[in-house]
Each structure stands twice: as structure tokens, then as C-alpha cells.
Amino acid sequence: MEKDLMAEREKLLENSIPVYRFQPDECIRLSELEQGRLWLSDPARFNDLWDLNLSIKDRTGWGPYADAGPDRLKSVFYALWDGNPSFSKAGRVQAGRFYSDDLLGVLENWVAPEYVERKPGYEENQLIQAFQDRMKQFGVACFTSDWQNRLMWAHYADSHQGFCIEYAVDKKKIAVDDDSPFQPYQVQYMSEVPELCLSELLFTPHQAVGRYLATKHVDWAYEKEWRLVSFEYQGECAPMPKGMQISALIAGRKMPVALQAHLRQTASRLKVPALKIVDEHGKEKLESFEKAGST
């Protein structure tokens, strides 16, 4: 049975990318896996103060059109806005659901011709605040590409007393499903945390939102993070997205025996292999409990 599960895992990973999520030594974390759901964290609770908290400024005046007048940005955006189906309800689904009703309302007021005529140079602060508020509504599931990451085991799996979940991910299926409230991002690490220009969010929202949601300081580069962002769920469990499934459960080296038994039972019910870490010629590798001779 275990041999068949290992073969199925290998076949699954041939056409998928493995990512890993570390968990503490809590039975409830294993029990939740059987519900086929995924926890989406609230970024406000992240331990990195700058994660999903980039500064947004209006730096348009620094560009080549600085002498075009303070409302040049509005005028150009209105040409894009007027009659554009991307800003309709149906279009927002295609656009990754970034534009919420509240954000669209602020945009509509800001770009309206009467505002340009009656209030020249109207402050962009309200619009910037609306973008920042929208960014705070996303939920995030964080993963790594490296199950051997010692710091991750130490920080997120109680120094190997917890466990690690291996997921097989088909990024294309997640990204192209128009009905999916999820979007995958590979985190980029920078020596200086950047700020976004308001014009980036107005004219290239996909790229700007990606930078906002997936840029961290280089101090965090050891995490090798890949994250899944939800536009609908935050601080709660969500149904597992299409293109993603659990492919194995990995026990920490110091996992309590009782929790090991729970992990193996959970893996059996999920029909995925339960793995443990063994040393072979000075290197770590994964083996099934049965092959490793565990009882």
C-alpha cells in the first residue's frame, strides 16, 4: 500500500511543483487537513512589519509630464476608465477581483470630470488610502520550495516537533481559472523595500499588485517563499484551489510518538504517503515510515 502511494506521489510531482508548509506539533493542524481546506492568514498578524505594507506615493510629477498640470493623471486615467469593460463587475472577475466595490467607488469619484473641473489639483490621499485598504483585505497562505530548510523547521515547526505538508501545485491551473479567488506569487527579495507610485496601480495594476503582495526584504530570503493570495478569504479556511493538492505529510525528527501515529493515520485517510527524514551518506532524504522500519 505504502509503495503504491509513493509511486502515485512521484507520478503526481512529475507534472507539478512541490511546495511545503510547516506546522507546529498540534493535533488540530492534522485534523483540519482532512477537511480539504487551506488556512489563509491575515497579513496584519505577520511577523514582518513591512510585509504587504509597502508605501504608496504619487510620484507622477517626477516624470516627463510634470509640467502638464496637476490633473494630468486624472485626465489620462479617465480616457482608460470611460467605457472600459474591465471596470465592470464581469470584468473585475477577469482582472483577478482586485477592484472591490469600495475601491471602484473612490476611483469613480476621483476620476469624474466634475472633480477635475471643480477641484483642480484635488488631493490623491483618499485614493491612495483606498488602495491601501484594499491590499489589507487579502488573505495569504505561505509556502517554501525547500523541505530541508532548517530555519523553517526551527521557526514554524517547533524545532522539528511539528510536521511539514507537501503540496503538489499546478500554477497554471490556479492562475488561469477565472472563477478562482486565488493568485499564486513567487516572493521577490530586495535589499531595500520599494514604494509604489500611484500611477503604477492605476495603469499597470497586475504588475503593481504583484509587487505589493510579494516583495520582502532580503533578510527573509532564506524562506524561499511562494505564496497563494486570496481575494475573498482572510483569517479563515478556504476550499483547496483547483490545481493544488496534498501529496505527502512529513514528520519532524523530534515529533512525539503519539503525534506521529496521528500523522500516519491522517496520511492514510488522505491516501498520501507519511514520510520521515533519514540520513544517507551525510545527506537528508525522505522515506516512508514502513521503509524506514518504524512501527
Secondary structure by P-SEA (a helix, b strand, c coil): caaaaaaaaaaaaccbbbbbbbbcccaaaaaaaaacbbbbbcccccccccccbbbbbcccccccccccccaaaaaaaaaaccccccccaaaaaaacccccaaaaaaaaaaacaaaaaacccccaaaaaaaaaaaaaabbbbbbbcccccaaaaaccccccccbbbbbbbaaaaaaacccccbbbbcbbbbccbbbbbcccccccaaaaaaaaacccccccccccbbbbbbcccccccccccccccccbbbbcccccaaaaaaaaaaaaaacbbbbbbbbcccbbbbbcccccccc
